[in-house]
Amino acid sequence: MNATHPPMIAASDDWRLRDLAVLWHPCTQMREHPHALPLFPVARGEGAWLVGFDGHRVLDGISSWWTNLHGHAEPRIAAAIAQQAHTLEQVILAGFSHAPAVTLAERLLALAPHEPGRAPLAKVFYADNGSSGVEVALKMAFHWFHNRGDHGRTRFIALTGSYHGETLGALAVGDIPLYRRVYAPLLAEARFAPSPDAFGSRSPEEAERKAHAAADALAALLEANAGQVCALIIEPLLQCAGGMRMHHPTYLRRARALCDAHGVFLIADEIATGFGRTGTLFACEQAGIQPDLLCLSKGLTGGFLPLCAVLTTQTVYDGFLDDSRERAFLHSHSYSGNPLACAAALASLDILQSDGVIARNRVTAAAMAERAAQFRDHPLVAEVRQTGMVVAIELHPDPGPSEDGHAVEIAGRRGLRMYRAALAAGALLRPLGDVLYWMPPYCVGEAELDVLVRATHAALEAARPCD
């Protein structure tokens, strides 16, 4: 072991140099590399852990941007991908079909939220990733009204603090200035309704009152834009990139009813909240509602391969059936319904069901809550909140300089200090502005949760004002 350790360290340094010579990293000011923002070359993944070339292990406390469900290198998903690769790796989905795409669509529709008295979700459209799926849903909503001759419905409504992706359509319905400000001249027009954020609520009743107040504001906005809105897009229960903001299910019920009253489609962006993150398979279930369009990605494949599925109703689908190709939905991606990605998704769904993951997650979530409670009295902490397998620890606002006061990943000097301190303590945590959060893979155990606690203590210590 001692004989091989120095070369492994050298290999790690070599990968850093090679990386910075050729790669442009996402969501990164590259000038911060390699000093302010350390680069961690990963040799392999093992369950909830990432292992560097030098053998150093880091707990993946954010599930690699919320994608990983069952752990890195999960053998059953890897085997399903390998088996599929020996049969069919890719085929055009226009004019052709294959078993994994059909089977996955059948299973997703069977699992999708269903509201009694409402026609169920009936069709699946595949895309390559979450942002692309949001684009699909937005275009479908607009185009459906256009096909009906209703050309006045050109606007979308989203929530303040929302984030739905980085492509131009998705940015248009996002409300994080640092991401969208430069591109504002290119973006479609959207309206933003107040978030039902329950921050500061001392009881479920207070959170519900805030949800009702936000829903009243949404009602007024829909009334003021009557006949102009084609869709409302929402992250149910949990606004993730906006700072892990959480709201009461009452808001979703009110929003569903308001969309029906105004003839507006409801788009549920469950790209991050789906597949058990919020305590149920889909967050919409906790409000007993069904959207008109449901966007799924990230955990869809267990974190193995990029894939998005947009589920919608027969009514939406029928709105595009015509002899004219202009009335067809001609959106496409080269890798739509990729067989390898569909095989991964099917294997992930098998694990969710066969391993009783949702029930097991409730036990893990309780253990997370017990550990997170110790941070409530920390002098830097304003609030500790939780929805399912997501814990958010929000600090009082940073008195020092920040990007723009919004929840941007590792923004400002304090964010960088917290990130580095957590990494040194053995966990990958990427603060969203003033919010530290835990969103680990579902395979975490007691020992791994203790690592999250130690890393959080280290991050909070690093967050103290510098002398």
Secondary structure, DSSP 8 states (H G I E B T S, - for coil): -TTTHHHHHHHHHHHHHHHHHH---TT--GGGTTTTS----EEEEEBTEEEETTS-EEEETTHHHHT-SS-BT-HHHHHHHHHHHTT-S---SSS---HHHHHHHHHHHHHS---TTS--EEEEEEESSHHHHHHHHHHHHHHHHHHTT-TT--EEEEETT----SSHHHHHT---HHHHTTTGGGS--EEEE-----TT-SSHHHHHHHHHHHHHHHHHHHHHTTTTEEEEEE-SSEETTTTSEE--THHHHHHHHHHHHHT-EEEEE-TTTTTTTTSSSSGGGGGT---SEEEE-GGGGTTSS--EEEEEEHHHHHTT-SS-GGGS-----TTTT-HHHHHHHHHHHHHHHHTTHHHHHHHHHHHHHHHHGGGTT-TTEEEEEEETTEEEEEE---SS--SSSS--BT-HHHHHHHHHHHHHTTEE---BTTEEEE---TT--HHHHHHHHHHHHHHHHHHS---
